[in-house]
Amino acid sequence: MPRARLFAKQLKNIAFAWLICSVVFGMLLVLLYIQHRDAEQLHIQSIAQKVHFELNTQLKEIDSFLRQAESLDVTCPQETLFRLRQQVFKNPAMSEIGIVNQKGQLLCNTYGVLNPPIQTTEPVRSNELRYHGPIISEYMEMSAFVLARTRQDGYAVNVLLPSDWLRHTLDLQQYSQLDFIALVDSETGVPILLQGHYSLPLHQSLFPVQRPLQAHGKFDDGKNKYLFAKPIISLPRLSVVASSNSSPIFTVQSTTFVALLAVYMIAWGGLSYLLYFIEKRQLSLKFQLKHAIAQHQLFNVYQPLIDAKTQHIVGVEVLIRWQHPSEGELGPAYFIPEAERSGAIVEISIVQVNNAVKELAPLLALNPQLKVSFNVNGQLLSCPAYLATLELAKQHIRCLTIELTERDVLSQVQVKHTLEQLVAQGIEVAVDDFGTGYSGLQYLQSFPIDLLKIDQSFVASIGLDNLQSPVLNAVIEMATKLNKKLIAEGVETAYQADYLLKQGVEVHQGWLYAKALAIEALIAMVKREPSTLPSYS
Ligand SMILES: Nc1nc2c(ncn2[C@@H]2O[C@@H]3COP(=O)(O)O[C@H]4[C@@H](O)[C@H](n5cnc6c(=O)[nH]c(N)nc65)O[C@@H]4COP(=O)(O)O[C@H]3[C@H]2O)c(=O)[nH]1
């Protein structure tokens, strides 16, 4: 093969290997990405849930105090102030508690009675837990939230929570690997506590947050992100929101990336080499075959067909062998598939028929009725040179049979016409390995088929209780009904031979009688059988 072509073939292999590896690795990366992304999202959810839980616990405690505040004396006697202060000591989240009347006047707080009262906003009528904020507490000069409840009598009790204190208890800083984690107003989305850079998905309305929700896509800072939001149960007006970059694959560690790249390169290289190796082997087999034909290394062997009743040889199947210079004698399984692929089968088969005519001439001269059977595939049937060789051979071999597999018989429309022409010349058509094909059996009626060769697997099933055993009987019955001749292949035991004989299958082929023989051995066998060829000496 010219160098340029060899080089082009190698390039093709490399490109093909690259394509396969890229597709496989691409799929692998997508899988990894999905797995990684799902894990990342679960991680974000679990952080948000944790913050949510902590906040919820805090708020529930404060709320339970506010519910009990129904019993506080709103004239702010010492006893009430004591209870308020006691509460502040017990719960360090609260820095101040105050009582506001229906007009919005702060009457007293943990610091004492306010005289005059300070005007604030009028209490809301609803007695749900609510929050205001963040506000700047005048006393503490810091940002804070107000949690409040309105009592049945219209007075409100409120609690001041410093923002800093909340931030520290929730320890938001430990979540710095997230894009952000925030406590936001569920209605407006305004962040009240925030760690990181707050950004929201574009073209998606998240607010008001009424139930736990997730959002994916492009955010207003131009990045693709994932977001999880969940309202606080005891105060749904507030929600915990956490978000992270949703493209973690691009943050794969450099060592992992290098390892992946190395595996990819090794797989690519390995596959290229494997393809090169297979091609080289095929190429070399193809060239070796050509050489073998030229050097006459291929030769015929002949397996006798025996009439089991009389024990006489009634024919032979011509089989091929290769006397390989280094590998020794090789069976057809080693080279026939490649010969069929490369087209060398045509030349091989023509030489085979011509050799058989020559080698069998002495036997045919003595017994012109000797059946001679050749394996023929669909490719050969469409080759005029081979058909012409058969036609010539027919002049020397009176009982010439061609064996086709079911696949070959049915493969081409014109096969039927070719077979009819061969039959017209007196050539017998047999179906080889009968029963192993998966096609319907209509062809038995429409194609000119005279003989069925029962596949060895059915013969091997005789006496065994397996699935194939009933098929053998069905095949025999069908062949009898359709008036087809039968030959049993692969007869290895006397038991099988007896059984087949009892079923009416008289012509056998198999190791019980003889293996495939070189022409000299066949002649020697026939010599020992004077009754078969009475005049042969
Ligand atoms: N286990 C066992 N095996 C037995 C027994 N009796 C015969 N055989 C083997 O069964 C195969 C019968 O040939 P096939 O079904 O046409 O199957 C043939 C045929 O399809 C193909 N083949 C052989 N020679 C040629 C040829 O010249 N041209 C073509 N196109 N194909 C061939 O290769 C196949 C295998 O051929 P072989 O290896 O020669 O194997 C032969 C034969 O040696 C037995 O009792 N037990």
The ligand as an SDF file (V2000), in Angstrom:
LIG
                    3D

 46 52  0  0  0  0  0  0  0  0999 V2000
  -17.7300  -30.3590   15.4070 N   0  0  0  0  0  0  0  0  0  0  0  0
  -17.9030  -31.0320   14.2620 C   0  0  0  0  0  0  0  0  0  0  0  0
  -17.6610  -30.3820   13.1200 N   0  0  0  0  0  0  0  0  0  0  0  0
  -17.8450  -31.0890   11.9670 C   0  0  0  0  0  0  0  0  0  0  0  0
  -18.2780  -32.4290   11.9530 C   0  0  0  0  0  0  0  0  0  0  0  0
  -18.3960  -32.7960   10.6700 N   0  0  0  0  0  0  0  0  0  0  0  0
  -18.0450  -31.7460    9.9130 C   0  0  0  0  0  0  0  0  0  0  0  0
  -17.7020  -30.6980   10.6900 N   0  0  0  0  0  0  0  0  0  0  0  0
  -17.2900  -29.3660   10.2720 C   0  0  0  0  0  0  0  0  0  0  0  0
  -18.4510  -28.6740    9.9210 O   0  0  0  0  0  0  0  0  0  0  0  0
  -18.1800  -27.7620    8.8720 C   0  0  0  0  0  0  0  0  0  0  0  0
  -19.1340  -28.0500    7.7870 C   0  0  0  0  0  0  0  0  0  0  0  0
  -19.0830  -27.0670    6.8540 O   0  0  0  0  0  0  0  0  0  0  0  0
  -20.1180  -25.9080    6.6690 P   0  0  0  0  0  0  0  0  0  0  0  0
  -21.3320  -26.1240    7.5350 O   0  0  0  0  0  0  0  0  0  0  0  0
  -20.3450  -25.7140    5.2190 O   0  0  0  0  0  0  0  0  0  0  0  0
  -19.3490  -24.6430    7.3040 O   0  0  0  0  0  0  0  0  0  0  0  0
  -18.1880  -24.2040    6.6800 C   0  0  0  0  0  0  0  0  0  0  0  0
  -18.4330  -23.1950    5.6090 C   0  0  0  0  0  0  0  0  0  0  0  0
  -19.5010  -22.3310    5.9580 O   0  0  0  0  0  0  0  0  0  0  0  0
  -17.1450  -22.3940    5.6310 C   0  0  0  0  0  0  0  0  0  0  0  0
  -16.2630  -22.8930    4.5780 N   0  0  0  0  0  0  0  0  0  0  0  0
  -15.4130  -23.9450    4.6150 C   0  0  0  0  0  0  0  0  0  0  0  0
  -14.7860  -24.0630    3.4340 N   0  0  0  0  0  0  0  0  0  0  0  0
  -15.2480  -23.0840    2.6300 C   0  0  0  0  0  0  0  0  0  0  0  0
  -14.9790  -22.6790    1.2860 C   0  0  0  0  0  0  0  0  0  0  0  0
  -14.1800  -23.2680    0.5600 O   0  0  0  0  0  0  0  0  0  0  0  0
  -15.6620  -21.6130    0.8050 N   0  0  0  0  0  0  0  0  0  0  0  0
  -16.5700  -20.9340    1.5690 C   0  0  0  0  0  0  0  0  0  0  0  0
  -17.2260  -19.9080    1.0230 N   0  0  0  0  0  0  0  0  0  0  0  0
  -16.8370  -21.2740    2.8380 N   0  0  0  0  0  0  0  0  0  0  0  0
  -16.1830  -22.3430    3.3670 C   0  0  0  0  0  0  0  0  0  0  0  0
  -16.5330  -22.5660    6.8800 O   0  0  0  0  0  0  0  0  0  0  0  0
  -17.3620  -23.4010    7.6700 C   0  0  0  0  0  0  0  0  0  0  0  0
  -16.5350  -24.2480    8.5600 C   0  0  0  0  0  0  0  0  0  0  0  0
  -15.7850  -25.1430    7.8310 O   0  0  0  0  0  0  0  0  0  0  0  0
  -14.8600  -26.2030    8.5210 P   0  0  0  0  0  0  0  0  0  0  0  0
  -14.0850  -25.5420    9.6220 O   0  0  0  0  0  0  0  0  0  0  0  0
  -14.1370  -26.9060    7.4610 O   0  0  0  0  0  0  0  0  0  0  0  0
  -15.9070  -27.1230    9.2330 O   0  0  0  0  0  0  0  0  0  0  0  0
  -16.7320  -28.0120    8.4920 C   0  0  0  0  0  0  0  0  0  0  0  0
  -16.4980  -29.4070    8.9990 C   0  0  0  0  0  0  0  0  0  0  0  0
  -15.1410  -29.6830    9.2430 O   0  0  0  0  0  0  0  0  0  0  0  0
  -18.5180  -33.0750   13.1850 C   0  0  0  0  0  0  0  0  0  0  0  0
  -18.9100  -34.2290   13.2780 O   0  0  0  0  0  0  0  0  0  0  0  0
  -18.3160  -32.3120   14.3270 N   0  0  0  0  0  0  0  0  0  0  0  0
  1  2  1  0
  2  3  2  0
  2 46  1  0
  3  4  1  0
  4  5  2  0
  4  8  1  0
  5  6  1  0
  5 44  1  0
  6  7  2  0
  7  8  1  0
  8  9  1  0
  9 10  1  0
  9 42  1  0
 10 11  1  0
 11 12  1  0
 11 41  1  0
 12 13  1  0
 13 14  1  0
 14 15  2  0
 14 16  1  0
 14 17  1  0
 17 18  1  0
 18 19  1  0
 18 34  1  0
 19 20  1  0
 19 21  1  0
 21 22  1  0
 21 33  1  0
 22 23  1  0
 22 32  1  0
 23 24  2  0
 24 25  1  0
 25 26  1  0
 25 32  2  0
 26 27  2  0
 26 28  1  0
 28 29  1  0
 29 30  1  0
 29 31  2  0
 31 32  1  0
 33 34  1  0
 34 35  1  0
 35 36  1  0
 36 37  1  0
 37 38  2  0
 37 39  1  0
 37 40  1  0
 40 41  1  0
 41 42  1  0
 42 43  1  0
 44 45  2  0
 44 46  1  0
M  END
$$$$
